[in-house]
Amino acid sequence: MTPASSRSGWRAALIGVSRYVDPEFPDIPAALNNVTDLARLLTAATGSALAEHQCNVLTDPEHNTQVGKAVAAAAREAGDVLLVYFAGHGVVDRRGRLYLALSGTSRDEPEWSSVPFTTLRDELASSPARARVLILDCCFSGRAFEAMGTSSSLVDGQIDIQGTYTIASSARNEPSVAPEGHRHTAFTAALLSTATHTGLTLDQLYRKVDHALHRDGYPRPQRRTVNIAGELRLFTPPALRSAPGDNATITPMRDQLTTADDNADALFEDGRRFADQDDLPQAESSWRQAAAQGHTGAMNNLANLLDAQGLAREAHEWYRQAAERGNVIAMGNLASLLHQMKRVSDAELWWRRAAESGNTDAMYNLALLLDKSRHLGEALTWYQRAAEADHPDAMHNLAIRLRYRGQLPEATIWWQRAGHRRAQRASEKLHGPVSRRQSR
């Protein structure tokens, strides 16, 4: 582990975008808190002890030149470790290329108003730092791995930046999540919580964050590493930090969860194992115990079992408990159950919350509900977002509605992406709601 006192060759550039001019991009107040609290952790006496001048925080940049100056300076000055963090919206163009949206970004013209990820990639590659750490908390951040390909085309999984450790908050086709009313985005909340209390290596840090997000029903992060040891530590706990001038080796702290969390997680996994063996009574028993301890994934899965048994009232209660605690999958499942119960306004509320948190089935179902209530403009927005996340039913319906509005070239593109080989006809019917219950 690199002692705190020897980190003069470290540099960090933290970018957070919380406000957007384009109404297509909802504001992300949590992004500002993300970078503020991450910088505080990196520079605090109980953190990894970077000096303030080593940690550049940039909030709500409007132009890509602002980001370029901040990242270029950090990259140029970093001799040992370079950390670049971005929180905000990610946008993908028609060719599948990732852009990092800024306050002044236009969703329709990301090429001219945002930061192309390939530009950030090139800046990382030019840094003399021996180790580069890139953390992206944005929608579709998994596409960063493709943009780091060995050729100009999108090559899945072939990263050619030597000495780079990349963590993306979501997969290539997934939105990331900023729960309404929470101080941080879901991914960065898990990152900060994990980094604050444990002196973990990058590999350990990633596994803990992944575990926490998976447990709470959020999109799971992605990781790639090229010629960089996962033993590097960005954060050190207060009790294990080196004193100034002390270069003694520090023994790593063991990665551990609380006993209560361990027990609930073990019961949850037991339930999944029993379910895989079609032993549903034992699965129900395990999930009931884990749910009673507050495990939202167990609450959701238990509700699925109860719903399948026709016990809609009890299923509703467990879905609602999990949804109110922030489990995005439970939000979507609760909405579907409410829709079946003809409680349409309640269903719309929960589909909207789930959609805003990144659930693509919820985006599609919300779009369909708005479509049928003749709110076509907003319906098209949600169809588009779900379609961009590779939801085939959303692609199908979006193509039909674009044709209805006379936008034939766009309609043809989405019709083909939906998997149709024949030409679209004027008589095509919309696909109906997705009613499958998702499990964890």
N, C-alpha and C positions, 0 to 999 in steps of 0.2 A: 504494500500500500504506500502511496506517495504521502509523506508527512505533510501536514498543512503548511509548515514553515518553508517548504521547498517548492511552493506552487507559483513562483514568480513567472514561470513560462506558460501559465494557464491563461486563457482568455475565454470569455463567454459573451455571446450576443443573444439577447432575449427579445423577441418581437411579439407583441400582443395587439391584435386589432379587435376593438370592441364596438366601434361605431362605423356604420356604412351609409353612404349617400344613396346608393341604388336600393329601392324598396324590395328588390328580389332577394336581398341579403338581410335577414333579420339581425338586429344588433346582438352582440354576445358580451354582456356586461362582465361575465366571469373571466373573459380573456385578460382584462386589465388586472384583475386580482391574481390570475395565474402568474403573470410575469413579475408582479410586485412581490408576491410571496416567495416565488422561486429565487428571485434576486436576494431577498432577505435571508433565505436559508443558505445561499451560496456565500454571502459576505458576512454573516453573523459570526460572532466569536465562538458560538457553539456549532457552527457549520463547518464547511470546508475551507473557510478563512481566505477567500479571495479578497483582495483589496477592491475598494469600490471602483477604481479606475480600470480594473481588470474585467468588470462585469458591466457591459453596456446594455441598458434597457431602453427600448424604443416602443412607444405606445401610439397607436392610431396613426401610422404613417399614411399619407395620401398618395405618395408617388414612389415608384420603385427605386428612384435614385437615393431616397432616404435609407431604404433598406440596404441598398448596395454599399453605401458609405459605411454603415454600421458593421455589416458582415465583413467587408473587405478589410477594415481596420483590425478587427479581431483576428481574422485569418492571417493577416500579414504579421501581427505581433506575437502570435502564439508559437512558441517553440516546442512545448511539450504536449499540451492538451488544448483542443479547440472544441467548445460546446456551442452549438447553435440550436435555439429553441424557437418554434413558431406556434402561436395559438391564434386561430381565426378560421375563416372559411377557406376551403379549398374548392376550386372549380375546375371542371374538365371540359376541354373543347371537343369539337366533333370528331377529332382524330384521337381522342383518348389521352391527350397530354394534360398534365397537372400544372395548375397555376395557383399561387398563393394570393388570395384576394386582400386588397388594401382598402382603406376607407373610401378612396375615390374610384374603386374598381367598378367597371360596367360588366354585368353578367353576360351581356351580348357580345362584348369585345374584350375578353380577358387578355388577348394577345398584346393589346396596346396599353392596358391600364392596371396590370398586376405584375407579380414577379414570376416569370417562367421558372419552373423548378429546375430546368436544365441550367439556367444561369446560376442558381444557387449551388447546384452540383459542381459546376466548373470552378466556382470560387473556393469551395471546399477542397477540390482536387489540387488547387494551386498553393494551398497553405503549407508552410514548412513544418507544421505541427506533426509530432510523431503519432499522435492519436487524435482522431476526430470523432465527436459524438454529435449526432443529429437527432433531435426529438421533434416530431411533427404532431401537433394536436389539431387536426383539421379533417374535414370530410374528404374521403377518398385518398387519404394520405398514403395508403398502401401502394398507390401508383408511383410513389417516389422510387420504389424498387425497380420498376420498369424503366423509369427515366434514367436510372443509373446503369443502363444496359451497355453492352460492349459495342453496340453499333447505334446508328441514328434511329433505327426502328425500335419498337417496344419489344424487349426481350425479357420475358418473365424470369426474375430471379438471378440475373447475371450482373452483379455489381462490380464495377472495375475501379472504384476508388480505394486504393490501398490504405489500410489503417483506419477504416471507418466503421463505426458501430451506429446503426440506425434503428430507432424505435418509432413506429408509426401507430397512431392511436386507433386506427381501424384498417380493415382490409381494402383492397383496391376498388370494391364496388359498394362500400358502406359509408354512410354518414357517421360522424362522431356525435357525441351527445353532450349537451349543455343543459342539465336539468333546471327547469324554471325555479327561481328562488334560491338556488344553491350558490355558494360563494365561488366555487370553481367548476370547471367542466369535469365530467365524470373521470376522464383519463388523468388529468392533472391532479385532481383531488386524490386519486389513488397513488399517484407518483409522490406527491408531497407527504401524504400520510406515511407512506413506506419509507421515504428518505429521511424524514424527521427523526424517527426513532431507532433506526437500524443502520449499522455501518456495512452496507451490502456492496458486493461487486456488481458490475453491470448485469451479469447473467442472473444473479440472485434478485436484483432489483426488478428486472423484467419479469421473472417468474412470479414474484409477489404481486406486482401490479396486475398481471394477467389473471392470477388467482382471484384477486379482489373484484375485478371487473366481471369475470365470469360468474362469480358467486352472486353478484347483485344484478345480473341480467343485462349488463351493458355490452356493446360490441367489444370483442377481444383485440388487443393490440397485436401488431406484427413486429418481427425483428429480423434484421440481417446484419451479419458481421463479416468483414473481410480483413484478414491479417491483423486483427487487433485482439488482444487477450480480453476475455470477459471478466478478468480479475481486477480491472481498473475500478477504483472507487471514486465516484463524484462527491459523495457525501459521507461524512464521518460523524458518529454520534458524540454527544458532549463528553461522556465519560472516557472515551477512547481517543480524543483528540490530542495530538502532540502539543506540548508546550513550546513557546517560541525558542528556537535554537536546539530543540530536542529532536534528533534524527533517529531515535530508537525505533526498532520495528514494533508494530502494534499487532497483537493477535486479533484476527477477525472475530466479530461477534457472530454467534450462531443464529441462523435464520429460524424464527419461531413465531407461531401464532399464539393467541391466548388460548387457554384450555377450553373456554366456552366455544370459541370459534372452531377449534379443532373438533370438538364433539359434534357440533351442528354440521360441519362439513362432512365428517365421517358418516353420520346418519344419512345425509343427503346422498352421498355416493353409494351407501348400502341400498338405499331406495332405488337408485338407477340400476344397480346390479340386479336387484330382484325383478325390476320391471323388464330388463333385458331377458331374464329367464322366465318371463310370463307369470311370475309369482306376485300377482297384484295385491293380495292381502298383506304380504310382508312389505311390499313397496309402500303401500298406504301407511302401514304402521311406522315405518322408518321416517317417511316424510312428515307424518303428523308430529313425531317427536322433534324433528329438526325445525318444523314450522313453529312449534310452540316456543322454540329458542330464538325465533326471529329470523330464520333463514328464508329469504324471499324466494329463492329458487325452489325450495321445498314447498312453500305456500302455493306457488304457481303450479307445480307438478301435481300436488295433492288436489288442487281445484280441477285440473284436467281429469283426474281419475273420477272425482265426484260428479263432474259434468257428464262423463261417459256413462255413469250409473243412473243418470236421470235426477241427480240430487242438485238441481240448479241453484236452490236457495243457499245451501252451504258452500257450493262452489263459488257463488257470487261473493260471499263474505271473504273467502280466502284470496280470490283474485283481487278484491278491493284492498285488503290489507297489504298485499305485495305491491300493488300499483301505487298506493299512497306512500309507500316507503321508497318509491323510485324505480321499481323493477319494470323496465320498458316492455318486456315480453308480456308480463301480466297486464299491463295497460291495454295492449292490443287484444288479448284474450278476453278481458273484462268487457271491452267495447263490443266484441263479437257476440258475447253472451247477452249483453243488454240489447243489442239489435235484434237478436232472436226473440227476446222478451217484449219486443215492440216499444222499447224505451229509446226512441230514436234520438232525442235531444241529449240524453245521457251518453248514448253510444258515440255521438258526434264529439262530445267533450273529451272522452277518453281516447278516441281515435286521433283526435287533434293533438292531445298531449303526447301520445305515443309517436305520432308522425313527426312532431317537432323534436322528439328525442331520437329519431333515426330509424324507427321501425318501418320497413318498406311495405309490408302488408297493410299497416295502418295508413300509410300515405295513400295507397291504392284505394282502400275501402273508404277513406275520407273523401277522396276525389270522386268516387262513384256516388256517394251520398250527396255531395254538392252538385254533381252533374244532374242527378234525378230531381233535385230541388231547384233546378234551373239557375244555379250560380256557376255558370260555365267558365267564367274568367278564373275564379279561384280553383275550380276543378282542374282546369288545364295546368295550373301551376303545380298542383300535387301530382297529377298524372306525369308531368315532366320530371319532377324530382324522383318519383318512383321508377320511371323508365330509365333515367340516367343511372340508377342503381341496379339496372338489369332485371327489373321486374317485368316478366313477359306479358302478363295481363294488362299492366299499365301501358306498355308499348302498343299493344293491340288497340286499347281504347283511345289512347292519345292519337294514333294514326287515324282512327275514324273521326274524331272530333276536329283534327286539323284539316281533313278533307272537307268536312262540313263547313269549315270557315274559309275554304278556298285555298288553303296553303298546301297545294298538291305536292311540291318537291319534298317538303318536310314530312308530309304524311307518308309518302312512299318510303322514305328512309326508315321511319319507325315501323312501318308495316313489314318491311324486310327484316329488320332487327328482331321483330317479334317471332320470326321463324317461318313466315308465310312465303311460299314459293310462287303462288299464283298472284295475279294482280288484284288489288283491292277493288271491290265493287261498291256501288252506292248503297246497296241493300245490306251491307254488313251489320251484324248485331254486336252490341257491347257485351263484353264478358261480365258475369255477375260478381258478387262479393266473394272474397276469400274467407272461408269460415273455419279453416283448419286451426286447431289449437296448438300453439308452439310450446315446446318443453325446453328445460335447461338440462 
